[in-house]
Amino acid sequence: MEITFESEKDKKDYEHYMTVRGQGTYNMVYSALTLITGNKKIKANDFNGLIRYDKRLRDQIYIYLATAEEYLKNRCNMQLEYYGNKEIKNFTSSVENQIKPSNSYGYNLFKYTAYSFNDLIEIIKTYDIRLNIESEGEKDILLKSVKQLRNEVMHHRFLLLNPLKMKSVVEVQEHLEKVKQNILSLSKILPKKWTMGFLKSVRNANYEKDKKERISKYLYIEV
């Protein structure tokens, strides 16, 4: 890799991020930037910027994914009740028979809930849980998209790049568009009062507090 350092700070940041991000991530970021810029020499500031931006973006998404999961569980509790007496660790056919629609808050369901996000989605689909979205018809598509975003973020994968989708500039851009659509899906699943704050945090992730210049100049999400 040909990285040019304009300051000692650039070099220290480059070495610092390597400790956690690793050589695999560094190779991927370098390959993407050379592909996008058409230049084999990459400025450390641009390189470090993309590393930092991806982490900041994932940190913001993580916060709102947690909000979305709590919200979806609450929607289930508002429309269902559990008539068993064992902790629900997996949503199976036996558990399904003990969960029924209810007109009152499902406190028993709340009390015994210990299932995964995947199980939560299955419950929403199985019982056709109503969500506050513009079109209930797109619910399955949104949930699938949010699940994919959650898997990427929760498993601490580099979000903006996919090492298997970097044969051309078009592939890199298509991956970015997919990430953007997943982020927009999360914004639609969130309670309305959280939507604007989430989208603002996604936009702000690519800027320092007192600067107008982007941290990552070549690869970023616009929402």
N, C-alpha and C positions, 0 to 999 in steps of 0.2 A: 504494500500500500504506500502511496506517495501522499503524505499529509504535510502541509506547510504550516508552520507555527509562526504567528505574527507577534506573539508575546509569551513570556514565561508562564503566564496564567493559562493561556491556551494549552500549553504542553502539560501543565499540572492537571487541568480539567480532563484532558484526554486520558492521561494515565489513571486518574481517579475513577472515572466511569468504567474503565476496563476491568477494575477489580470486581465489580458486580455484573456488568453486562456480558463480559466474556468475549473471546476472540471470534466466536461464531457470529454474534451480533455485529461486531465491528466489521467483519468481512462483508456481511449483508448490507450494512449501511454504506460502506465504501462502494460496493458494486452498484447500488441504486443511485448514488450521487454521481458516479462516473457515467452511468447510463443516461441520467437526466441532463447533466451538464455537457456531456460529450468531452469531458476533460479528465485526464488521468490524475492530475494534481488537484487535490481537494483541500481547501482551507480548513484548518482545525476548527475555526469558529463555526463554519457551516456544518461540519461533521458533529461537533459537540452539540450544536443547536438542535439537530434532528434527534439525537439521543435524549436530550433533556425534554424536548417537546413531547415525544412519545410517552415518556414517564409521567409528565404533568397531565397529559390528556387522560391516560389510564387512571391516574389518581382521582381526577374529577369524575370520570365515569363510574368508578368504584363506589363513590359516595351515593350517587343517584341510583345505581343498581340496588344498593341496600334499601333505599327508600322505596323503590318499585317493588321489591320482594315483600317488604312489610305490608305495603298497600294491597298487593294481590292476595296475600294471606287474609288480610282484613276483609276484602271483598267476599272471599269464600266464607269467612265466619259470619258475615251478614246474611248469607243466603243458604247456609247449610248447617246441619247439626250432626254430631257423632254420637251414636248410641252404644258404643263399646266402652270398655274400661281399661284398655291397654294403650301404651304409648304407640302412636302411629309412626313407625320408622320407615315403612315402605307402603306405597299405595298399591295394594294387591286386590284380587277379586273378593277376598274375605272382608277386607276393610271396606271396599266399595259397597257391599251389602249393608254395612252398618252406618253409612253416611246417607242422610236423607235431606231433601229440601226443607227449609224451615222459614217461617215468617218472623222469627225472633232471633236475636243474636246467638250464634252457636258457641256458647261459653265452653261446653264440653269439648268441642272440636278445637278451640283455642288451647285448652288445658293439655290435651294429649298430642298436640301437633309437634312432630320432630322429623318431618319428612324433608326430602331434598327439593331443590328448585325444579328438577325434572318431574318429580311427583306432583308438585304444585301445579305445573302446567297441565299434567294429565287430569287432575281434578277439575281444573277450569274447563277443559275440553269435555270431559265426561258429563259434567253437570251443567254445561253451557252457562257458566257464570257470567253475569252481565258486568261489563266494564264501561267506564265513562269515556268511550271513544266514539268518534263521529260515525264510523261504520262498523257495526258488529260483524259484518260479513268478512272484514279483513282481519279479524281477531287472531285466527290461526297463523296467518302470515306474520303479523306483528310479534306474536309470542315466539315463533321460530327464529325470527331475526334477533330478538332480545336475548334468547337463549344462546345463540351463536356469539353475540357480543359478550355476554357474561362468561362464557367458556374461555374466550380469549383473554379477558381482563383478569379473571380469577386465577387462571393458570400462568399469569405473568408473562404472556407471550408479547413479543414486539407487535404492536397493533397496526402500525402504518405500513408495514412491509411483510410480505409473505415470501420466504426464500424459494418457494416452488413456483412463484409467479413473477419472475424477473428476467424473462428472456427478451423483453422489449419494453420501451417506454409505455406502450399501450397497456401491457399487462400490469405494470406498476400503477398506472392511472385507474385501470379497472378495479384493482384491489382497493384503492383509496375510495372509489365511488361506492363499493360494497360496504366499506366501513362507515361511510357517511350515511348510507341508507339504514344501517343497523342502529346508528346513533339517533337518527330521526324516528325510528321505530320505538326506541326507548322513550323519546320525548312524547310520543303519542300515548304510551302506556301509563306514564306518570300522571298523578293528579294534576289537574289544570293549573293550580297555583304554583306548581314546581316547574312547569314546562319552560317558561321564559328564563328562569334562573339557571336551569340546566344548560340551555342553548347558549346563554351568555358565558357560562363557565367554560364551555367547549371553545368558544371563540377566544376568550381571554387566555386560555392555556398556551397560546403561541406568542404571547407578549409579556415583556417585563412590566412591572407595575407603572414605572415612570417613563417608559419608552414606547414609541409608536412603531418601531421596527420589529419585524417578525423574528422570533428565535430561530425558526426553521423557514428558510426562504424558498426552498424548492419543493418540499413535500408537506402538505398540510390539508386540513379539512375545513371547508367553508360551509357554515350552516346559517 
